[in-house]
Amino acid sequence: MEKYSSGLVSESFWFIEFKKIIKLRNESKSWDDIKNLCLNNNLLGISKEYRARRIYGYLKNRVNVLDEGLINIFINADLTTQKIINIIAIAKKNRLFFEFLYEVYREKVILGAVELTDSDISIFFKNKQEQDEDISKWTDVTLKRLSSTYMNFLTDAGFLIVIDKQKRIAPPILDISLENYLKDNGEKQMLKAIRGTD
């Protein structure tokens, strides 16, 4: 079983950058070519080379969890579906974020809850700290930053809509090709996590 990681505190949704890299991969560009474009041609629009290098690394890992089928769906999809695929890639890379989607977001949708609150995330982390020795050692600062990252990801993906500081739940309507892909490729848990179904 993959270990829990707090690594997402260093990441952002990076949708535009993610999209650029998938497009290049779809055009059969090698990772070396893409790295060169990121570092020498400022593909990501980041002036500092060390940051461009780090973000390239994160995005490479994120794109690498997508197979050809998912990349094809992404290339031909609308903006909403592309953002959902970005969330799927993040959740495939990070076990804790996937469990958050499955255990918290999905449950709230099933229960017909209107909003996702900071206390929902706090309870999730508290439970995980009781279950896992590594998470129990994380600082409050790390947990606060992770909470903020998770909320930002869901907002950027359109899973939450912020109205007067209230984070309202807006479960996505999945494109049929993405839904079928997830069903056909053993990703039913992921489908339930993002759509919020039993």
Secondary structure, DSSP 4 states (H G I P E B T S, - for coil): -PPP--GGGG----HHHHHHHHHHHHTT--HHHHHHHHHHS-TT---SHHHHHHHHHHHHHHHHT--HHHHHHHHHS-HHHHHHHHHHHHHHH-HHHHHHIIIIIHHHHHHT-SB--HHHHHHHHHHHHHH-HHHHTS-HHHHHHHHHHHHHHHHHTTSEEEETTEEEE-PPPPPHHHHHHHHHTT-HHHHHHHHT--
